[in-house]
Amino acid sequence: MQKKVLVISGDNLGLRFDQINYPDIRFINYPVLINGREHRETESYTAFWLIDRYKKDKIVAKSTSLIKGDVIDIIEKNKDRYDLIIHIVMSGTMSQATFALAENIKEMFKDTIPIINIDTRQVSGGVGVVLLRILDVLKETSDPEKIIRKAKPIVENTFSLFVMADLNYLFRGGRIGKAKALLGSVLKIIPLVGLFGDDPEGVITPVGKGRTFKQVNTLIIDTILEKMKEKLYSRAKLINIISFNDNPEAVSDLKKKVRSSIACDKLITGEPRLVEAVYYGPGSYGIFISLA
């Protein structure tokens, strides 16, 4: 018998909501602290608004974990309408508090409704790519064991590459150490960093660097092709590219290189959310790939 499945996710997806074709889904906006004041995404407070603030003002922005009450409220309102809840969670390594919260809530409702917490091992658009692939799985099955089994290779074969014009935003947000942040600034280079679903450490790691964005984009293509060869994939299932509309030539060059070099079932242009802008900073962009 087909189960009715509710999906819950934070809004750190690198996607427009109209790109998510699943009716039974609820989103929770991550709180963002800007100079100590909390903001949630609205029509006024967007990723593009925050990037503009970064350019004009000396501000410090940080994200926090999801609010427990927000998640519980969604479950309480829907527990009698669904047979199963799937919570798509950002990397448990990158945000232990967020995943611990999800596990705690799962335990709270264990006698009420089954909950599957999927640790995407990703942040930003990587979370969104895993979400879209899990929604594809739900078209095939609603069986919890099958969902868990199919989710594992999706997570392990999803990876993200971030072109960071300035690593200081990752440092200020607590995602990397000060030494790595200083490296890019001192050497006047454009760093490429990655987050790989099959990495046992599950942390953002340096991939390479370039003097120009075109050089970095070539490195992105080489990295994707190398990963595909390593994992014996001839095509990617899904690729998403996001930016903040302030580095159009670099992003256009990347899209051209992807289209001409990478076989892909689906290539989309997503949209960053407010919480994602915290760590990117001006001029940066990201590409997110699912092979499985």
Helices and strands as residue ranges (DSSP letters): E 5-10, G 17-19, E 25-28, E 32-34, E 37-39, H 47-56, E 61-63, H 68-78, E 84-89, H 96-108, E 115-119, H 125-140, H 144-156, E 158-163, H 168-172, H 178-187, E 190-196, E 205-210, H 213-230, E 238-243, H 248-261, E 267-269, H 274-280, E 285-290
